[in-house]
Amino acid sequence: MQINNKPLYTTLLMQNELTNHLVSVSIEAQNRFNFLMESYQKSDKKLSEKSKELNQLEWVKLMNNYKNISEEIILKEIIYI
């Protein structure tokens, strides 16, 4: 469930800081996404370059799964707080 924070939005908008706030949230989300993806790749032996060459479909499936998991974590931890 998304909770709107109208007072924060109004304050940031009136102070011309809304764009800065959105950019900082975007940067934080991107950094968290990169960290999560790197940690998943390091922890899963099936994501090596050798396995990528041997079984590309399985590698893509795993990467897509980790991407979806990372995006869901970011939405719950950063975006919808």
N, C-alpha and C positions, 0 to 999 in steps of 0.2 A: 504494500500500500504506500503510495506516495503522499508525503505530507508537504503541503505548500507552506512556505514561510513568507507570507505577504509583507510583514514589517521589514524583514531583511531585504527583500526585493525592492520595496519602496525606498528604503534608506539608501541602498546602493545605487538605485536609479537616480535619485535626487542628487547624490554626491558625484555623479558621473563615474562611479566605480564598478558598475555592473559588469562591464566588459572585462576589466581587470580580474574580477572575481571569477568569471566564467573561464577565462584563460588559465588562471591558476588551478582551478578544478580540473580542467582538461589536461594540463601538464601533470598534475598529480595522478590522474587516472591512467595516462599513458605510461608514466614511470612504474606504476603498480602493475600494469599489464605486462610490460617488458620483464619485470622482476619475476612475476608468476610464470610466464612462458619459459624463461631461462631455467628456473628451478624445476619445472616439469621436464624439460629436455634433459637436464643433468640427472634427474632421478630415475628416468625410464630408459632402460638399456635398449628397448625396441626402437628408440628414436636416433640411433647412430647413423652415420653416413653410409655404413655398409648395409644396414637394414633398409635404408632408403633406396639403395641401388637394387637390392634383392626383391623387395616387395613394396613397390611404390604405393599401391592402393592402401595397404595396411598403415604405412607411414602417414599418408594424407589423412586417413580416418582418425588416427591417434592425434595428429596435430589439430585437426578440426575439433575434436573432442576437448582437448586442452584449451583451445581458443575459446570455445563456448563456456567452459567452466570458469576461465579467467574473466570473461566479460560479465558473467553472472555475479561473481564475487565483487567485481568493481561496482556494478550497479547497486548491489546491496550495501556495500561498505562506504562508498564515496558519493554516489549520485543520489540515492534515495534515503539519505540520513535525515 
